[in-house]
Amino acid sequence: MTTSIATTPDGALEVTEVARLRATFRAGRTRPDEWRLAQLRGLERLLVDNEAELAAALLADLGRPANDSFLGDIAPTLAEVRFALRKLARWRRPQRVGLPLSQRPGRAWFDFEPLGVVLVIGPWNYPVYLTLGPLVGAIAAGNCAVLKPSEHAPAVADALARLVPRYLDPDAFTVLNGGPEVTQGVLAQGVDHAFFTGGPEIGKAVMAAAAPHLTPVTLELGGKCPAVVSSDAVVDVAARRIAWTKLLNSGQTCIAPDYVLVERSVRDEFVAALLRAFRDMAPDGRGGRDLPIVTARHAARLAGLLEGHGGEILLGGGSAPADRRHDLTVVLDPAADAALMQEEIFGPILPVVTVDSVTEAVERVNAGPKPLAAYLFSESGEEERLFRAEVPAGAVVTNHAAMHVLCPELPFGGVGNSGMGAYHGRWGFEAFSHRKAHLARSARIDPRVVYPPYGPLTRRLLRLIF
């Protein structure tokens, strides 16, 4: 297999690659537990053996230091692999279920069947973790997979094209590099599942391309994740944790706090603590520890969000799109209808909005699309119960932000405009599996009462049985 695969104009490569993987799946190679475990161990070796190469690729694509890349991409992917290695046997166990009187004697259960050939479409912001992380679930479930890394992280995409066939079964896994035409070409082959991580607009396009073939999709999207700071919060801790998670990858994280709603009584204290935390963690004030914005186009989009925002800039505000940079920026009380408050920011800009209560904050959150995650900083149990009950989001976290992504027992996914479906741990295994129902009946007991003709007595008996 070649080290870097590019599509052909007529999509011929997508046709042949999907057909090749489909032949492997139909031969039954991917079903045994031994094969699945061997592939997971191969993926573990890929990450361990090539950490330096992957870190160099992440530096080239994102300007991210090696330690940040380990924490953001390598370590969480390794954690997913190792968790699956420990839990696969348990996930694979058939699940017994009860039977109604009408189906006794007999046995009923369901198990998990692999889907076939699946497509994983990776994003650019965490191009190792968010491409190989879903692959863990696909492998554990016994599937073949096409990986389509983001064209906006070309160094990582080339590295994956070289490494995947060296460490994984090359007849079961392939990497196709290129743009949207590659995704369209693979989906046109009627693959058995498509897993996409990215923005809602492209997610809709993926879903539309999958629809003619009734290909099921998992969409891991984004949205404006709110952080609510109550008057009952430990303000210094809230500010520090919000600042840290906002700075990760220069704010280019789907579960980063997009904006803060802070109660008026602690607003000034929170703002002072937030600015102090930002200056401590990113003293140059540009991009968060020298992390650039992924492309000049994205940097220009961020600069555009600050036009006509209607608030007060407390920190930063400058940009250098040609250099792929944007100042770490805090905006106090921007207008509710400003682009800054309507679009997902996905960068190092943090609006801080004053509210009079947590109830008002909940109303503001619920006035927009459902977020991928919502964060409440409060020591009040009553406020926590209100927030958890009233805010529809992919996840709710109290007194921290984004850390649920590191809990493999929790499903990770959105709702509404922030996505559909979930993965991580068992949830990734199930996302790439079909729950197959089984019923086994005895042939030795065959009550005639269920067969016509039905008289008055048999009709009464049938009503009791069914």
Secondary structure, DSSP 4 states (H G I P E B T S, - for coil): --SS-B--TTSHHHHHHHHHHHHHHHTTTT-SHHHHHHHHHHHHHHHHHTHHHHHHHHHHHH---HHHHIIIIIHHHHHHHHHHHHHHHHHHS-EEE---GGG-SEEEEEEEEE-SEEEEE--SSSTTHHHHHHHHHHHHTT-EEEEE--TTSHHHHHHHHHHHHHHS-TTTEEE-BSSHHHHHHHHTT--SEEEEES-HHHHHHHHHHHGGGT--EEEE-----EEEE-TTS-HHHHHHHHHHHHHGGGG--TTS--EEEEEGGGHHHHHHHHHHHHHHH-TT-BTTTTPPPS-HHHHHHHHHHTTT--SEEEE---EEGGGTEEB-EEEES--TTSHHHHS---SSEEEEEEES-HHHHHHHHHTSPPPS-EEEE-S-HHHHHHHHHH---S-EEESSSSGGGG-TTS-B---GGGEE--BSHHHHHHHTEEEEEEEEE-SS---GGGSSP--HHHHHHHHHH-
